[in-house]
Amino acid sequence: MRDCCCVRRGEAPPMSDYPYFERLVETAGLIARHPDYPGKSRMIQDCHWEVEDLVQSGRINASQAEVLRSVLTGRLVEPSRL
């Protein structure tokens, strides 16, 4: 597998500078805003299960999980869109 040039130079890849939780919020927003398609509701439900898994594993806390749930249900627009 070919390494990114920034990794070969000992630098972090650009996406690693973006905090994990912010990436989750952005991704949840992209999924929630996507136009309807067959299976979208199933995808949203799967995302809710993933949020629960992230809480159980300690990767996010309960308040972060609530933000993600709100973004997925359309109750909250992710901060970058405000």
SVG drawing of the C-alpha trace seen along z (x, -y; Angstrom):
<svg xmlns="http://www.w3.org/2000/svg" viewBox="-37 -30 47 32">
<polyline fill="none" stroke="black" stroke-width="0.4" points="0.0,0.0 1.3,-3.4 1.8,-5.8 0.6,-9.4 3.5,-11.7 2.8,-13.6 3.0,-10.3 6.4,-9.5 7.6,-12.9 6.4,-12.2 3.4,-14.5 -0.1,-13.6 -2.6,-13.2 -4.8,-16.3 -8.0,-14.5 -6.3,-13.5 -6.2,-17.2 -10.0,-17.3 -11.2,-16.1 -12.9,-12.7 -16.2,-13.9 -16.4,-16.8 -15.9,-14.2 -18.8,-12.2 -21.1,-15.2 -20.2,-16.1 -20.8,-12.6 -24.1,-12.3 -25.2,-15.6 -24.3,-14.4 -26.3,-11.2 -29.3,-13.1 -29.3,-15.7 -29.0,-13.2 -32.1,-13.1 -34.4,-10.3 -33.7,-6.9 -34.8,-3.4 -33.1,-2.2 -32.3,-5.7 -34.4,-5.1 -32.5,-1.8 -29.2,-3.7 -30.3,-6.3 -31.3,-3.5 -27.9,-1.8 -26.3,-5.1 -28.2,-5.3 -27.0,-1.8 -23.4,-2.9 -23.8,-5.9 -24.8,-3.5 -21.8,-1.3 -19.5,-4.4 -20.9,-5.3 -20.5,-1.7 -16.9,-1.6 -16.1,-5.0 -15.2,-6.7 -17.8,-9.4 -19.7,-10.5 -23.5,-10.7 -23.8,-14.4 -21.9,-13.8 -24.2,-10.9 -27.2,-13.2 -25.8,-15.7 -25.3,-13.0 -28.8,-11.6 -30.2,-15.2 -28.3,-15.6 -29.5,-12.3 -33.1,-13.1 -32.8,-16.6 -33.5,-18.3 -30.0,-19.9 -28.0,-21.3 -24.4,-20.5 -22.4,-23.6 -20.5,-24.1 -23.9,-24.6 -25.1,-27.4"/>
</svg>
